[in-house]
Amino acid sequence: MSQLVRLCADTFVRRYGECGYVTSQLFKRDRLYNETGADFLAALTRQAQSRDDLVAKLSALYADAPLQELTADFDEFIADLQADGFVVTGASASELDKREPRFRYADATRIIEEKKTARPVLNADSATELSDTQTVLSRLSKDTPLLFNLQVELTSVCNERCRHCYLPPSRHQKHAETAMVRRAIDQFAEAGGLTFTFGGGECLLHPDFAELLAHARERDLSVSILSNLTRLDDRLLSAIREARISQLQVSIYSLKVEEHDRITQVPDSLAKTRAAVEQLVASDVPVQISCPVMRTNYRSYKDVLIWAQERGMKAQTDFIMMARSDFTQDNLSERLNDEETTALLQDMMEADRDYREDVESGRDPLDADDVPICGVGRDTLTLGADGIYFPCAGWQGFAVGDARKQSLMEVWQNSPELNRVRKITKGDFPACRECADRDYCAMCLVRNFNESGGDMLRVAQRFCEVAHLNRVIVEDWKAAQRQAAAVPSQP
């Protein structure tokens, strides 16, 4: 009997022009293949198929190829995919089920480490290795925008009032229409979209969250969730576990009750969020802890990272606070001053592994004048709870379309506002191109827009100041590392 082959449940396959793309949300690795590899990928499904049937299907496509040669190429292709966890093979369906990898916290550290060593991009014959998939995809979307990521604000209602939030508390308070969200999911899937994020507001407050989550997974989307988890209950936990999501991101600001609850402005919010996280960990749901750093918690954020990492969760920090989308800036009272930023950055160089790797990696391979600033309008879009499309979640002062009147692809392909954003490149900021701090700066159009009162081309000066501090601290840290390495070890 011919062996059976099937895609793993955490594997997703897409085709972009002549390129075949495969990614694993479990192992956080991906590849791009040439046209032949794209055809091989397209033959695979999450339903078990025999190797002989798959070869026969491909033989009809490649009628001139010798069967023996085609079979050998396909066997090599499958063995390579299996080695990196994209597919499982076996003699029976039960054997496939036993071999199917799943996210488990017992394996979480191994999975995180493997991300660093996975081969990024291979052609079907394994002969040519390119730089990395994201660079190639960015180059593809530069010429032809690929709608890769869609975030939906499932509701604008939130049960927390976080002091640093970029969304104004006075905004409309409503749930997105369920039918509208279903249409957006369907249109995104039909357009070849891949990563779908449920955001808010607090998305768990939406009465049809579980139904919409299941629908997104049924449409073969890799789903992420942004939530404070304070409303997690047994029904929602079951729905999240069944959906086999990519990750759930939740913010914990401090392990000190007075600090976390001061930021959320809701008593007992830390206790509720921590309890929910522990439930998800016990259920082997992948959780990522986000710890935005501000004046209230910059001295204690490290405890959050340690707490998360000890439990097998990935954790990240972010201290680049931006003004609200209605141009008000009262949330910036939590923004760190120079002294606080310096202390934090010095701390991050020692405590935040991901941050240290980012600053040690060197210049962005896409750092050229004709390169777009970021992925908004090129691979990313956001739908608000009121049906208005925005370039990204923080850019809700810049409407680009209306889901109640237009299809998703009408907005993506024809929006004058999106086309305007797409024309902006790094070369439109000549002073930034000459700046000594440019490798330490995260230029962001929405930060410019929100802080300037609506001018995306006016660089927000505070981010320039932070980039300079960042460069000085990183260079000092690297110099100290070189000096320490040069000192002979004591006998």
MOBEL-V201822 format. One record per backbone hydrogen bond with DSSP energy under -0.5 kcal/mol. CO is the residue of the C=O (numbers start at 1). NH is the residue of the N-H. E is the energy in kcal/mol with one decimal. If there is no record, write none. Layout:
<<CO | NH | E> <CO | NH | E>>
This chain:
<<3 | 51 | -2.9> <4 | 90 | -1.6> <5 | 49 | -2.2> <6 | 88 | -2.3> <8 | 11 | -1.9> <10 | 25 | -2.5> <12 | 23 | -2.2> <14 | 21 | -3.2> <15 | 17 | -0.5> <16 | 19 | -2.2> <19 | 16 | -2.5> <20 | 33 | -3.0> <21 | 14 | -2.5> <22 | 31 | -2.5> <23 | 12 | -2.6> <23 | 25 | -0.5> <24 | 28 | -1.3> <24 | 29 | -0.9> <29 | 24 | -2.6> <31 | 22 | -2.2> <32 | 122 | -0.7> <33 | 20 | -1.9> <34 | 38 | -2.5> <35 | 39 | -1.9> <36 | 40 | -2.2> <37 | 41 | -2.6> <38 | 42 | -2.2> <39 | 43 | -1.0> <40 | 43 | -0.6> <41 | 44 | -1.6> <45 | 7 | -3.0> <49 | 5 | -2.7> <50 | 54 | -2.2> <51 | 55 | -2.3> <52 | 56 | -2.4> <53 | 57 | -2.3> <54 | 58 | -2.3> <55 | 59 | -2.6> <56 | 60 | -1.6> <57 | 61 | -0.8> <58 | 62 | -2.6> <61 | 63 | -0.5> <62 | 65 | -1.4> <66 | 70 | -2.6> <67 | 71 | -2.7> <68 | 72 | -2.1> <69 | 73 | -2.4> <70 | 74 | -2.5> <71 | 75 | -2.6> <72 | 76 | -2.1> <73 | 77 | -2.3> <74 | 78 | -2.7> <75 | 79 | -2.4> <76 | 80 | -2.1> <77 | 81 | -2.1> <78 | 82 | -2.8> <79 | 83 | -1.9> <80 | 84 | -1.0> <81 | 86 | -2.4> <81 | 87 | -0.5> <82 | 85 | -1.6> <86 | 8 | -2.2> <88 | 6 | -1.9> <90 | 4 | -3.5> <92 | 96 | -2.0> <93 | 97 | -2.3> <94 | 98 | -1.9> <95 | 99 | -1.6> <96 | 100 | -1.2> <104 | 107 | -1.9> <104 | 108 | -0.5> <105 | 108 | -0.7> <107 | 111 | -2.3> <108 | 112 | -2.3> <109 | 113 | -2.2> <110 | 114 | -2.4> <111 | 115 | -1.2> <113 | 116 | -1.4> <113 | 117 | -0.5> <114 | 117 | -1.1> <114 | 118 | -1.3> <121 | 130 | -0.6> <123 | 126 | -2.0> <127 | 129 | -0.5> <128 | 123 | -1.1> <128 | 130 | -0.6> <132 | 136 | -1.8> <133 | 137 | -3.1> <134 | 138 | -2.3> <135 | 139 | -1.9> <136 | 140 | -2.2> <137 | 141 | -2.7> <138 | 142 | -1.2> <139 | 143 | -1.0> <140 | 143 | -0.6> <140 | 144 | -2.5> <145 | 147 | -0.6> <146 | 148 | -1.5> <148 | 194 | -1.7> <148 | 195 | -2.1> <149 | 381 | -1.3> <150 | 197 | -2.4> <151 | 153 | -0.5> <151 | 383 | -2.8> <152 | 154 | -1.4> <152 | 199 | -3.0> <154 | 176 | -2.6> <157 | 202 | -2.9> <162 | 165 | -1.3> <166 | 325 | -2.6> <168 | 171 | -1.6> <172 | 174 | -0.7> <174 | 156 | -2.8> <177 | 181 | -2.1> <178 | 182 | -2.5> <179 | 183 | -2.2> <180 | 184 | -2.3> <181 | 185 | -2.6> <182 | 186 | -2.6> <183 | 187 | -3.1> <184 | 188 | -2.4> <185 | 189 | -2.5> <186 | 190 | -2.5> <187 | 191 | -1.3> <188 | 193 | -2.6> <189 | 192 | -1.6> <194 | 196 | -0.5> <194 | 222 | -2.5> <195 | 150 | -2.3> <196 | 224 | -2.6> <197 | 152 | -2.8> <197 | 199 | -0.7> <198 | 226 | -2.8> <199 | 154 | -1.8> <201 | 203 | -0.7> <202 | 205 | -2.0> <203 | 206 | -1.6> <206 | 209 | -1.7> <208 | 212 | -2.5> <209 | 213 | -2.6> <210 | 214 | -2.2> <211 | 215 | -2.0> <212 | 216 | -2.2> <213 | 217 | -1.8> <214 | 218 | -2.2> <215 | 219 | -1.4> <216 | 221 | -1.3> <217 | 220 | -1.8> <221 | 223 | -0.7> <222 | 196 | -2.8> <223 | 246 | -3.2> <223 | 247 | -0.8> <224 | 198 | -2.5> <225 | 227 | -0.5> <225 | 249 | -3.2> <226 | 203 | -0.7> <229 | 232 | -1.6> <233 | 237 | -2.7> <234 | 238 | -2.2> <235 | 239 | -1.9> <236 | 240 | -2.5> <237 | 241 | -2.5> <238 | 242 | -2.4> <239 | 243 | -1.6> <240 | 244 | -0.7> <240 | 245 | -0.7> <241 | 244 | -0.8> <247 | 225 | -1.8> <248 | 250 | -0.5> <248 | 288 | -2.6> <249 | 227 | -2.1> <250 | 252 | -0.5> <250 | 290 | -2.7> <255 | 257 | -0.6> <256 | 259 | -0.8> <256 | 260 | -2.4> <257 | 261 | -2.5> <258 | 262 | -0.7> <259 | 263 | -1.9> <260 | 264 | -2.3> <261 | 265 | -1.6> <261 | 266 | -0.7> <263 | 163 | -2.3> <264 | 161 | -2.7> <266 | 269 | -1.5> <268 | 272 | -2.0> <269 | 273 | -2.5> <270 | 274 | -2.8> <271 | 275 | -2.0> <272 | 276 | -2.1> <273 | 277 | -2.5> <274 | 278 | -2.3> <275 | 279 | -1.7> <276 | 280 | -2.3> <277 | 281 | -2.6> <278 | 282 | -2.2> <279 | 283 | -1.2> <280 | 285 | -2.5> <281 | 284 | -1.6> <284 | 286 | -0.5> <286 | 248 | -1.9> <287 | 314 | -0.8> <288 | 250 | -2.2> <288 | 290 | -0.5> <289 | 316 | -2.2> <290 | 252 | -1.9> <291 | 318 | -0.8> <294 | 297 | -0.7> <294 | 298 | -1.5> <297 | 300 | -1.3> <297 | 301 | -1.2> <300 | 303 | -1.2> <300 | 304 | -0.6> <301 | 304 | -1.0> <301 | 305 | -1.5> <302 | 306 | -2.5> <303 | 307 | -2.4> <304 | 308 | -2.5> <305 | 309 | -2.8> <306 | 310 | -2.3> <307 | 311 | -0.6> <308 | 311 | -1.1> <308 | 313 | -2.4> <309 | 312 | -1.5> <314 | 289 | -2.7> <316 | 291 | -2.5> <318 | 293 | -2.5> <319 | 321 | -1.6> <324 | 327 | -2.0> <328 | 324 | -2.0> <329 | 332 | -1.5> <330 | 333 | -1.5> <331 | 334 | -1.6> <332 | 335 | -1.7> <334 | 295 | -1.9> <337 | 341 | -2.9> <338 | 342 | -2.7> <339 | 343 | -2.1> <340 | 344 | -2.3> <341 | 345 | -2.9> <342 | 346 | -2.3> <343 | 347 | -1.7> <344 | 348 | -2.8> <345 | 349 | -2.0> <346 | 350 | -0.7> <347 | 350 | -0.9> <347 | 351 | -2.6> <348 | 352 | -2.2> <351 | 353 | -0.9> <352 | 356 | -2.2> <353 | 357 | -2.4> <354 | 358 | -2.0> <355 | 359 | -2.2> <356 | 360 | -1.6> <357 | 361 | -0.9> <358 | 361 | -0.7> <364 | 367 | -1.9> <366 | 368 | -1.8> <368 | 371 | -1.8> <369 | 427 | -2.6> <371 | 426 | -2.5> <375 | 378 | -2.3> <375 | 379 | -3.0> <375 | 380 | -1.5> <378 | 146 | -1.7> <379 | 148 | -1.0> <379 | 149 | -3.1> <380 | 377 | -1.9> <381 | 151 | -2.2> <382 | 384 | -0.5> <382 | 390 | -3.2> <383 | 153 | -3.5> <384 | 387 | -1.9> <387 | 403 | -3.5> <388 | 384 | -3.1> <389 | 400 | -2.7> <389 | 401 | -0.8> <390 | 382 | -2.6> <392 | 395 | -1.5> <394 | 396 | -0.6> <395 | 398 | -1.2> <398 | 391 | -0.6> <401 | 389 | -2.4> <402 | 405 | -1.6> <402 | 406 | -2.4> <407 | 411 | -1.9> <408 | 412 | -2.7> <409 | 413 | -2.6> <410 | 414 | -2.1> <411 | 415 | -1.9> <415 | 419 | -2.4> <416 | 420 | -1.8> <417 | 421 | -2.0> <418 | 422 | -2.6> <419 | 423 | -0.9> <420 | 423 | -0.6> <421 | 424 | -1.5> <424 | 373 | -0.7> <425 | 428 | -1.8> <426 | 429 | -1.7> <429 | 432 | -0.5> <429 | 433 | -1.6> <430 | 434 | -1.0> <432 | 435 | -0.8> <435 | 438 | -1.4> <437 | 440 | -2.2> <438 | 441 | -1.2> <441 | 443 | -0.8> <444 | 448 | -2.0> <445 | 449 | -2.8> <446 | 450 | -2.9> <447 | 451 | -2.0> <448 | 452 | -1.8> <449 | 453 | -0.8> <449 | 454 | -2.4> <454 | 456 | -0.7> <455 | 458 | -1.2> <457 | 459 | -0.9> <459 | 461 | -0.6> <460 | 463 | -1.2> <460 | 464 | -0.9> <461 | 465 | -2.1> <462 | 466 | -2.1> <463 | 467 | -2.0> <464 | 468 | -1.9> <465 | 469 | -2.0> <466 | 470 | -2.7> <467 | 471 | -2.4> <468 | 472 | -2.4> <469 | 473 | -2.3> <470 | 474 | -2.6> <471 | 475 | -2.7> <472 | 476 | -2.2> <473 | 477 | -2.4> <474 | 478 | -2.7> <475 | 479 | -2.3> <476 | 480 | -2.2> <477 | 481 | -2.1> <478 | 482 | -2.4> <479 | 483 | -2.4> <480 | 484 | -2.4> <481 | 485 | -2.1> <482 | 486 | -1.5> <483 | 487 | -0.9> <484 | 487 | -0.6>>
